Amino acid sequence: MQIKFIILICFLLSFNFALADNFDNVGISKYAVLEVINDNAPLRQSDNENALRLTHLYKNVVLFADKQNENYYRVELKDDSYAYINKKFVEVQAIIPEKRYDNVEKITFKNEKNKFIAKIETPFKSAFIVNEEGQNLDFTLYDNFYDPIETKVNNQNSKFILSEKIENELNIKYLNDSKLFGYDVESDDFGYVLSVKKPPKINPKKPLKNIIVTLDPGHGGSEKGASGFGYDEKDINLQIAKILKKELKKRGAKVYMTRSKDKKVALYDRVNFAKEKNSDILLSIHQNSLSNPKDVEKKHGTGTYYYNAQSKPLAESIQNNLLKETKFKDDKVNYASFALTRPTSQLSVLIECGYIIKEDEAKKLADKAFQKIIAKAITKGCEDYLKENFSKT
């Protein structure tokens, strides 16, 4: 519906939107109006599948592309600032001679029981990017702007700072007094809702009490994952997750599992499950492998993975405890863009407990007693992180 609104109020011209082999050798003085056709569509820093994901867009978001190549549109966010989206995620709705901007109609800041909220009501939904700046957040909405005279602003909380009028963009900063503990941007009928979870008040004697943890045993069903020495990754993942669930519950956590038996679960169903449970922590359990098994003598051991900066300290705490208890080689704390590390609604960490293609590690990973050592180490890593960062003073 919103795209029709744009087309009606923009005076449109029937220009051809030229196809080029690359973005550097074509100049186009008009814009293709793109409509995103899938939720979770990645907007990237450059025009390839391995480029950094700047944000993930919702269905029906409106973008303005000024150039294209065979697979990607170049999206203009503002002057001399661009992003790229794969053509499979969008449809061209119109060609217009210049971009269109709208004034945000209303901004409401709320202080609710468990989170702070900024609700942005806008005539049409455009691209947004959220950046973590230390323990603070910076939210920018492009192709919209805030006019202090025309925009209605209800401010019930001082943690949000609304920038002065900026040409063609809206900027809201969230100032935090502790580490981030989860945030999200959701789409509704009126615009966007930015929510930031309030940090937990931790009892250092029982730091996991009432913390909501979702455990994700990787793979399952027809997806065996890696295999080695008669073991399938999917089975070891589930075995460790079940023991980990008991350890976490014993310490007061509320625990959910994306699967509790040998079945296939789609990646984004796992992500959505964790969000639906209002999780504080998401732990995805895996066993590692290599494309060239001969390299395993050099690269093996335990490693943890994160994507968002808010999750890195938790990954580090878990890694430190795993190394201490398992005595495995340090495969380090790694930055990685996985479906189970990208969510921001909770702290999201993927754990590669060991290498299933290394015989001595595989045998230990499949051993019930050793699995309990792993589960206790992960639990201790969560406890240490919470005590260090969120204990009551």
Secondary structure, 3 states (H helix, E strand, C coil): CHHHHHHHHCCCCCCCCCCCCCCCCCCCCCEEEEEECCCCEEEECCCCCCCCEEEEECCCCEEEEEEECCCEEEEEEECCEEEEEEHHHEEEEEEECCCCCEECCEEEEEECCCEEEEEEECCCCECEEEEEECCEEEEEEECEECCCCCCEEEECCCCEEECCCECCEEEEEECCCCCCCCEEEEECCCEEEEEEECCCCECCCCCCCCCEEEEEECCECCECCCEECCEEHHHHHHHHHHHHHHHHHHCCCEEEECCCCCCCCCHHHHHHHHHHCCCCEEEEEEEECCCCHHHHHCCCCEEEEECCHHHHHHHHHHHHHHHHHHCCCEEEEEECCCCCCCCCCCEEEEEEEEECCCHHHHHHHCCHHHHHHHHHHHHHHHHHHHHHHHECC
